[in-house]
Amino acid sequence: MTELVFRSDPYLAACEARVIAVRGDAVELDRTVFYPTGGGQPGDTGRIGDWRVLDTRKGDAPDSVLHIVEPGSRLAVGSVVRIEIDWERRHRHMRFHTALHLLVKTMSVAPPRGEGRVRLLEIPGVDLQACGGTHVRNTAEIGRVAVARIRSEGRRNKRVTLVFS
């Protein structure tokens, strides 16, 4: 099982971790600051040691995270490595994700099942829902934002295009 550090501290950009599995270009660690793609939020990119992480995805087991590294990496099981996310990219995703909670005041959503502990995001007076994504601490961090377009993706889904200034 991987310790999902990003859940308790989405602002932590780096830490040390131990490689617990390597399958092709997918690397699993005993702990990670990398958020895997999910819930409409893209996975983090960054570095594991000297190797670039091109994408991060959920693995097959609960709390399993696959760090997709550049081809040809030489990471060995048991190695202790420094891992670091692309902080500027993560912070943009945090701003965007939190802004959507403010704009589309998300519909009543059933909590994810089989995921263990459920986290609630509350923006007082605006939104309260189960959400596993990364968010800013204070909505002031979002900055100025404009809705450029809203497109229907079905009866209950909308695609929102935001522009940050």
N, C-alpha and C positions, 0 to 999 in steps of 0.2 A: 504494500500500500504506500502511496506517495503522500507526503505532507503537502497540502495545497496552501502554501504560504500566502498567495495572492488573496485568499479568502479573508484572512485576518488582517493583512496589511497590503492593500493594492498599491501603496506608494513605495514599497520596498522594490528597488530596481535590480538588486544583485544579492547573491549569497553564495555560500559553498554548498555543494551537493555531492552525493556519491552515485556513480553510474551503477544501476542495478540490472539493466538489460540493454542489449543492442541487437536489433533485428534489421539488417540492411541499413537504411538511412534513418531509422526510427530509434531514438534513444529514450530510455526511461530512467528517471532519477529518483532517489529516495525522498527528495523534497524539491519544490519548484516555485519560482516566482512567475513563471510563464502561464498566462491564461489561455486555455485551449478554446478553439472555435466553438461557439454555442450560444443559443439564445439571441441570435442576430448580431453578436459581437465577434469580430474576427479574432483569430488566435494571434498571440504575440510572436514577434521575431526578435532576434538578438544574437547572443553568442553563448556557446558552451566551450570554455577554454579558448583555444585558437580557432574554433570552427563556428561558422555562421549557422544560426537556426533560421530556416526559411519559413517554417510554419509550425503551429502547435495544435494538436488535435486530441480529442478524448480517446483513451484506449478502450479495450474490451471490458475491463474490470472497473468497478466503482473506484473513483479517485485515481485512475490510471491516466497518465498524460504522456502522449508521444511527442517528442521534440524531433521534428524532421530537419535533419542537418544536411549541409551541402554534401554532394557525393564525394567519396574518397576520404571521409573523416576517419581518424584512427582513435576512436574512443574505446577503452577497455573496461569491462565489468570490474567493479571494485575501485576504479580510479576516483579520486576526489578532485573535483573541478570547480572553477569559479563560473557561475552562470550569471548572465546579465541581459535584461530585456532592452529593447530599443525604447527608452523612456519617453521620448517625444511622441512616438507613434502611440504608445499605451495611453499617454495623457490625452491625446486627441480622441482616442476611443472612449475613454472615461467621460470626457466632456460631452461627446456625442450621445453616448448611452444615457447619461443622466438627463441631458436635454430632452430626449424622447420621453422620459418619464414625466417631465414637466409639460410637454406639448400634447401628447396623445392620450394623457391621463389614462394609462393603459386599462383595458377592459379587465373585468374580473377573471383571473387566471387561476386554474387549479395548480397547487404546488406540485413540483416534480415528484414523481413516485420512484421509490427504490434508490434515491440519491442520498439517504441518510439525513443528516441535519439540514433543515430548511432555513435559509436566511431571509429575513424580511427587510425590504428597503422602504423607509418612510421619509417622505418629504412632507413635513407637517402642513396640513390643510390642502394638500394637492394629491398625493399618491401614497398608497400603502399596498405592497404586494410582495409575493415571493419572487426573488430574483437572485440569480447566481453570478451576474455580471459584475464588472468593476465600475465604481462610481466615484465622483469627486466628493471630498469632505464637505464642501460648501458650494452651493449653487452659484456663488459669485465667480468661481473658477471657470464656469462655462463661458463667460464673456458674452459679447453681443452675438446674437444668432438670428437669422432670418429663415423663414420657411420659403424655399424656392419652388417646391412642387409637392403635391400630394396626389398619388395615383392609387386607384383601387386595385387590389390584388385579390379580389373576391369579397364575399359578403362581410366578413369580419376582419380582413387584413388590408392594411394600407402601406404603401411605400412612401416614406417621407424623405425628401431631399432638403438638407439643411446647408446653409452657407454661414460660416463663422467669419467674423471680421476682427 
